Structures are given as C-alpha cells and as structure tokens.
C-alpha cells in the first residue's frame, strides 16, 4: 500500500504541476502563466523515452526558445532539461521496481542514450545509483518524495 500511495502522490504532484496557475499576478495573467507551458509538460510526459530538444518544447507552446526557457524556469523552478531528466528518472524508478529488465534496457526505455548518463542523472536526482535502488528500493523510496516539483514560488 505504501508504494501505491507514493506512486499516487507523485502522479498528483505531476498533475498539479500541469494545472496550477498563479492568481492575481498581472504579469502571469498577461502572458498566460503556467498554462502557456502546459503543452510542453504534456509533451515531455508523452515522449520522455524519445530524444527531446528544447526547441521542440518551445514549438509545442508556440513561443520562442528563449522565452520558453525563461517561463519554464520561472514557473517550474527548474530548467526544461532538469525537468525532462526528473520525469525520465521517476519512470526508471517505476520500471526498476516492477520489472527485471537490465539497467541498459531501462536506460534506453527512459530515453537515455547511454547507461553512464542514466547512472549519473539517477544518482543526482535520487541520491543513490540505480543498482542500489534496484537491489532494495524500499530503503530509497523516501528519496522520491524529496524530488522537487515546484510550480509556484513558495510551494
């Protein structure tokens, strides 16, 4: 039950990241706020396993790449690449917990071109290597709750 609750919590946080908008901030209302980058969030969620360029994400929102980077960092409090890596690593955690696939297979299914890139990003986000995670995910699941998904400042 604990694993299911944590999984649902992560899903809830992703959903909140997609739908939350700032209220009363004239700058946000003028430019569309988080709503303006929601297409990019959905695009990442659907296509995380494929190579994704920031230019593609900006195009999905119909704004320039520079403006997209600025808005994304402002409303999500991380860069688009950091967000993409976080989504990929969270999916990798699910795969490692529920399958017996090799690390190389999980890395490829999650959109990483090499196992070393996967290992480096996994350790940076979760705090342990994927091998340690796979060996005993129960000891490290609390790390998932520490992953920072911040949509609004002060959240």
Residue frames relative to the residue before (quaternion, step in Angstrom):
aa qw qx qy qz dx dy dz
X 1.0000 0.0000 0.0000 0.0000 0.00 0.00 0.00
X 0.6207 0.5573 -0.3448 0.4304 3.58 1.01 -0.79
X 0.6487 0.5111 -0.3206 0.4639 3.59 0.95 -0.84
X 0.6596 0.5044 -0.3133 0.4608 3.59 0.93 -0.83
X 0.6467 0.5126 -0.3206 0.4650 3.57 0.95 -0.85
X 0.6598 0.4955 -0.3127 0.4705 3.59 0.93 -0.84
X 0.6382 0.5230 -0.3218 0.4644 3.57 1.00 -0.78
X 0.6590 0.4964 -0.2986 0.4798 3.55 0.99 -0.85
X 0.6186 0.5404 -0.3374 0.4599 3.58 1.06 -0.73
X 0.6493 0.5017 -0.3158 0.4765 3.57 0.95 -0.84
X 0.6412 0.5151 -0.3206 0.4699 3.59 0.96 -0.82
X 0.6387 0.5248 -0.3194 0.4633 3.57 0.99 -0.82
X 0.6559 0.5095 -0.3156 0.4589 3.58 0.91 -0.85
X 0.6380 0.5092 -0.3277 0.4757 3.59 0.99 -0.77
X 0.6581 0.5068 -0.3107 0.4620 3.57 0.94 -0.87
X 0.6395 0.5128 -0.3217 0.4739 3.58 0.99 -0.79
X 0.6239 0.5411 -0.3346 0.4539 3.56 1.02 -0.78
X 0.6805 0.4978 -0.2865 0.4550 3.57 1.07 -0.70
X 0.8142 0.3376 -0.1509 0.4476 3.58 0.83 -0.90
X 0.5606 0.6282 -0.3972 0.3651 3.59 1.16 -0.38
X 0.0243 -0.7739 0.6328 0.0011 3.55 -0.99 0.88
X 0.5252 -0.6150 0.4884 0.3278 3.54 -1.25 0.55
X 0.2418 -0.7629 0.5829 0.1409 3.57 -1.04 0.79
X 0.8480 0.2280 -0.1608 0.4506 3.53 -1.03 0.86
X 0.5719 0.5715 -0.3981 0.4334 3.63 1.16 -0.11
X 0.3879 -0.7649 0.4563 0.2371 3.62 -0.35 1.21
X 0.6257 0.5379 -0.3462 0.4463 3.59 1.02 -0.73
X 0.6534 0.5068 -0.3057 0.4719 3.56 1.01 -0.84
X 0.6672 0.5023 -0.3111 0.4536 3.57 0.88 -0.92
X 0.6554 0.5275 -0.3142 0.4398 3.57 1.01 -0.82
X 0.7893 0.3254 -0.1570 0.4965 3.59 0.94 -0.82
X 0.6146 -0.5966 0.3461 0.3828 3.61 1.18 0.04
X 0.3377 -0.7918 0.4653 0.2062 3.61 1.25 -0.11
X 0.8245 -0.1661 0.1619 0.5161 3.50 -1.15 -0.74
X 0.5614 0.6240 -0.3762 0.3924 3.56 1.11 -0.63
X 0.6345 0.5536 -0.3308 0.4259 3.55 1.10 -0.66
X 0.7542 0.3436 -0.2150 0.5166 3.62 1.12 -0.47
X 0.3719 0.7520 -0.4769 0.2622 3.60 1.24 0.10
X 0.6136 0.5500 -0.3593 0.4380 3.59 0.99 -0.70
X 0.6432 0.5120 -0.3228 0.4691 3.58 1.03 -0.76
X 0.6340 0.5237 -0.3321 0.4621 3.61 0.98 -0.78
X 0.6595 0.4899 -0.3004 0.4845 3.57 0.99 -0.83
X 0.6268 0.5495 -0.3275 0.4449 3.56 1.00 -0.85
X 0.6556 0.4962 -0.3036 0.4815 3.58 0.94 -0.89
X 0.6518 0.5333 -0.3146 0.4379 3.58 0.91 -0.91
X 0.7236 0.4376 -0.2380 0.4778 3.59 0.99 -0.84
X 0.8131 0.2946 -0.1010 0.4918 3.58 1.02 -0.82
X 0.2543 0.8180 -0.4916 0.1567 3.60 1.20 0.33
X 0.6750 0.5185 -0.3007 0.4303 3.60 1.07 -0.64
X 0.6661 0.4662 -0.2964 0.5012 3.58 1.27 -0.15
X 0.5929 -0.5294 0.4318 0.4263 3.59 -1.20 0.28
X 0.0577 -0.7972 0.6009 -0.0075 3.59 -0.82 1.01
X 0.1848 -0.7631 0.6112 0.0997 3.54 -0.95 0.95
X 0.6028 -0.5726 0.4144 0.3703 3.56 -1.14 0.67
X 0.5873 0.5852 -0.3593 0.4283 3.57 1.07 -0.71
X 0.6429 0.5199 -0.3170 0.4646 3.60 1.00 -0.81
X 0.6515 0.5145 -0.3125 0.4616 3.57 0.98 -0.85
X 0.6466 0.5098 -0.3142 0.4724 3.57 0.99 -0.85
X 0.6466 0.5171 -0.3162 0.4632 3.57 0.99 -0.82
X 0.6361 0.5316 -0.3386 0.4451 3.60 1.01 -0.74
X 0.7056 0.4129 -0.2441 0.5216 3.58 1.26 -0.44
X 0.3813 -0.7544 0.4469 0.2928 3.58 1.35 -0.07
X 0.5816 0.5201 -0.4119 0.4707 3.57 0.93 0.94
X 0.6319 -0.5325 0.3914 0.4048 3.56 -1.25 0.31
X 0.6308 -0.5510 0.3887 0.3838 3.55 -1.21 0.51
X 0.6462 0.5255 -0.3211 0.4506 3.60 0.95 -0.84
X 0.6767 0.4741 -0.2885 0.4838 3.57 0.89 -0.94
X 0.6201 0.5453 -0.3385 0.4512 3.57 1.01 -0.79
X 0.6556 0.5110 -0.3164 0.4571 3.60 0.85 -0.93
X 0.6584 0.5150 -0.3041 0.4569 3.56 0.94 -0.91
X 0.6842 0.4766 -0.2888 0.4704 3.60 0.84 -0.96
X 0.6480 0.5331 -0.3246 0.4365 3.56 0.89 -0.94
X 0.6842 0.4799 -0.2866 0.4685 3.57 0.83 -0.98
X 0.6463 0.5334 -0.3220 0.4406 3.57 1.01 -0.78
X 0.7951 0.3527 -0.1724 0.4623 3.58 0.76 -1.01
X 0.7397 0.3682 -0.2260 0.5160 3.60 1.08 -0.56
X 0.3173 -0.7911 0.4617 0.2457 3.60 1.31 -0.31
X 0.6979 0.2851 -0.3012 0.5839 3.53 1.07 0.85
X 0.5711 -0.5845 0.4348 0.3783 3.55 -1.20 0.38
X 0.6479 -0.5129 0.3731 0.4217 3.60 -1.19 0.35
X 0.6442 0.5170 -0.3273 0.4590 3.61 1.00 -0.75
X 0.6347 0.5181 -0.3316 0.4677 3.59 0.96 -0.80
X 0.6456 0.5135 -0.3144 0.4698 3.58 0.99 -0.83
X 0.6415 0.5232 -0.3176 0.4624 3.59 0.92 -0.91
X 0.6699 0.4898 -0.2999 0.4704 3.58 0.90 -0.90
X 0.6373 0.5262 -0.3362 0.4515 3.57 1.00 -0.78
X 0.6464 0.5075 -0.3208 0.4709 3.60 0.92 -0.87
X 0.6618 0.5110 -0.3067 0.4549 3.59 0.90 -0.90
X 0.6800 0.4840 -0.2950 0.4652 3.58 0.91 -0.88
X 0.6316 0.5152 -0.3441 0.4662 3.62 0.98 -0.71
X 0.6360 0.4986 -0.3241 0.4917 3.60 1.04 -0.72
X 0.6283 0.5318 -0.3342 0.4590 3.58 1.01 -0.77
X 0.6163 0.5420 -0.3444 0.4559 3.61 1.00 -0.77
X 0.6470 0.5111 -0.3141 0.4708 3.56 0.97 -0.86
X 0.6744 0.4955 -0.2956 0.4608 3.59 0.92 -0.91
X 0.6552 0.5118 -0.3179 0.4558 3.59 0.94 -0.85
X 0.6692 0.5039 -0.2941 0.4602 3.56 1.05 -0.78
X 0.8122 0.3351 -0.1411 0.4562 3.57 0.94 -0.87
X 0.7654 0.3005 -0.1980 0.5335 3.61 1.19 0.02
X 0.4137 -0.6818 0.5399 0.2694 3.52 -1.33 0.14
X 0.2639 0.7838 -0.5160 0.2232 3.57 1.19 0.54
X 0.5478 -0.5979 0.4698 0.3490 3.54 -1.21 0.54
X 0.6506 -0.5037 0.3869 0.4163 3.59 -1.26 0.33
X 0.6342 0.5335 -0.3305 0.4517 3.58 0.98 -0.81
X 0.6592 0.5097 -0.3019 0.4631 3.56 0.96 -0.86
X 0.6530 0.4971 -0.3089 0.4807 3.59 0.93 -0.89
X 0.6358 0.5343 -0.3288 0.4497 3.58 0.93 -0.88
X 0.6883 0.4755 -0.2833 0.4689 3.59 0.85 -0.93
X 0.6616 0.5096 -0.3083 0.4555 3.61 0.95 -0.84
X 0.7125 0.4349 -0.2466 0.4923 3.57 1.16 -0.57
X 0.6406 -0.5915 0.3091 0.3797 3.57 1.24 0.20
X 0.5343 0.6003 -0.4292 0.4123 3.58 1.21 0.23
X 0.4253 -0.7384 0.4667 0.2369 3.56 -0.84 0.97
X 0.7935 0.1325 -0.0852 0.5878 3.60 1.15 -0.50
X 0.5865 -0.5753 0.4356 0.3680 3.56 -1.21 0.49
X 0.6291 0.5421 -0.3518 0.4320 3.61 1.00 -0.70
X 0.6318 0.5057 -0.3302 0.4858 3.60 1.02 -0.73
X 0.6282 0.5321 -0.3170 0.4709 3.56 1.01 -0.84
X 0.6653 0.5096 -0.3003 0.4556 3.60 0.84 -1.00
X 0.6732 0.5116 -0.2958 0.4445 3.58 0.85 -1.00
X 0.7001 0.4603 -0.2721 0.4732 3.58 0.85 -0.95
X 0.6134 0.5501 -0.3418 0.4519 3.58 1.03 -0.79
X 0.6921 0.4723 -0.2834 0.4666 3.57 0.82 -0.99
X 0.6369 0.5368 -0.3292 0.4448 3.59 1.00 -0.77
X 0.7436 0.4129 -0.2234 0.4761 3.60 0.91 -0.89
X 0.7766 0.3443 -0.1777 0.4968 3.59 0.84 -0.97
X 0.4717 -0.7028 0.4227 0.3238 3.59 1.12 -0.56
X 0.7395 0.2331 -0.1798 0.6054 3.58 1.30 -0.07
X 0.5856 -0.5714 0.4260 0.3862 3.56 -1.22 0.30
X 0.6186 -0.5447 0.3924 0.4083 3.60 -1.15 0.39
X 0.5991 0.5621 -0.3593 0.4428 3.60 1.12 -0.60
X 0.6483 0.4929 -0.3129 0.4888 3.58 1.01 -0.82
X 0.6325 0.5399 -0.3225 0.4521 3.58 1.00 -0.84
X 0.6911 0.4803 -0.2809 0.4613 3.55 0.84 -1.02
X 0.6190 0.5632 -0.3422 0.4273 3.57 1.02 -0.77
X 0.8031 -0.1137 0.0938 0.5773 3.60 0.93 -0.83
X 0.1352 -0.8472 0.5089 0.0704 3.60 0.31 1.22
X 0.5585 0.6174 -0.4017 0.3815 3.62 1.10 -0.51
X 0.6600 0.5160 -0.3099 0.4496 3.58 1.04 -0.72
X 0.7762 0.3701 -0.1666 0.4824 3.57 1.13 -0.56
X 0.4310 0.7288 -0.4565 0.2734 3.61 1.23 -0.11
X 0.5763 0.5812 -0.3923 0.4198 3.60 1.10 -0.52
X 0.5518 0.6056 -0.3924 0.4180 3.60 1.18 -0.46
X 0.6030 0.5634 -0.3623 0.4332 3.61 1.06 -0.65
X 0.6612 0.5126 -0.3101 0.4516 3.55 1.02 -0.74
X 0.6531 0.5164 -0.3075 0.4607 3.58 1.23 -0.43
X 0.4700 0.6691 -0.4544 0.3534 3.61 1.24 -0.21
X 0.3426 -0.7890 0.4847 0.1587 3.55 -0.67 1.14
X 0.0472 0.7434 -0.6638 0.0673 3.54 -0.57 1.24
X 0.0704 0.8216 -0.5550 0.1094 3.55 -0.14 1.28
X 0.1546 -0.8038 0.5709 0.0638 3.54 -0.56 1.16
X 0.7873 0.1817 -0.0968 0.5812 3.56 0.94 -0.82
X 0.5467 -0.5961 0.4647 0.3604 3.51 -1.09 0.68
X 0.7913 0.2744 -0.2283 0.4964 3.53 -0.90 0.93
X 0.4850 0.6776 -0.4235 0.3553 3.57 1.30 0.08
